[in-house]
Amino acid sequence: MDKEKAKTIRESLAADCTKCFGLCCTALNIVASSDFPINKPAGTPCMNLQSDYSCQIHSQLRDKGFKGCTVFDCLGAGQVVSQVTFSGQSWRENPDIGKKMFQVFPIMEQIHEMIAYVAEALSYDIPDDLSDKLGKQLEELQALTKLDADSLLSLDLVMYRFSSNELLTLASDFVRGKTIEKMPGFQNIKEFNHARADWMGKKLKGKDLRATDFKGSYLIAADMKNTDLSAVNLIGADLRDVNFSGADLSTSMFLTQMQINSAKGDLKTTLPSHIQRPSHWIH
Ligand code: SF4
C-alpha cells in the first residue's frame, strides 16, 4: 500500500462525538479514583450526559475531577458503532438495542486500535514483503468494522491481536535497526530492548533514547524532558504523568492519543502528525 494512503488512514482514526450516541459516557464502567469523582456501572448514562449526547461539563472536566474523560479516546469506534453497526439508531430511542450496542463498543475500540497500529506500520519505510502482509492484515481488520453486531460479538480478537502484533514487531525492529545502524559506534539492537521494563519515575531528562523498545513498559511519571525519542517503540507503554516537555516524539512509533493525553508536555514537545497536542498541556 502507498505510504501516504496508510498515513491518511491512521490520521482519520479520530473520535467524532457529534456522530456518536455518547457511548463512552454510557457503555463503560467508571470507578471513583483520582481520575473520576463518581462510580457508574457499565450501561448506565453518566449524570453529565445531555439529551443531545454532549457533556454538560465538557469545558470543566479537569476542574471537576473528571480527568479520565480528558484522557479517553475511542479512535473513532463510537461513531462507527452508532452510524454503521446500528445504522444511526440510538439506545435512547430504542432501549432494546442498548445492551448489544454497549457490548459491541469495546470490541470496535479494539479493532480500531489494531487498524491504527497496522496503518501506522504501513507508513514506514519497510521491506515490500512485510508491507504486503501488513496491507492484507489492514484489509481484514477494516472488513471487521462492517460486520453486524452479532458477528462482532462472536469474533476471536485474540487471533487478530496475535497476528497483528507479530507484524508490528517486525516493522518496529526493522525501523529501529535502520536507526541504530546510523548511530555512531554501531551497536547491537538487543541493547536497546527495554520492553516491559519498570522505569517508573526514572530521571531520563535530556537522554538520547533513540530506537529504544519500550513495548509494554511502565514509564509512569518518568522525567523525559528534552529527550530524543526518535524511532522509539511505545506500543502499550504506560505513559501516565511522563514529562515530555521539549521531547521529540515526532517519529516515535505506535504512540496513541490516549497515551499522550495521560502524559505531560508543552508547546515545545514535537508529536507525530496523527496526535493532537492536548489542550491541558497549554492551559
Ligand atoms: S463527565 Fe462528560 S465526558 Fe465524562 S463520562 Fe460524563 S458525560 Fe461523558
Residues whose N, C-alpha, C, O or C-beta is under 5 A from the ligand:
A	BS01	SF4	C25 C46 N48 L49 C55 F66 C69
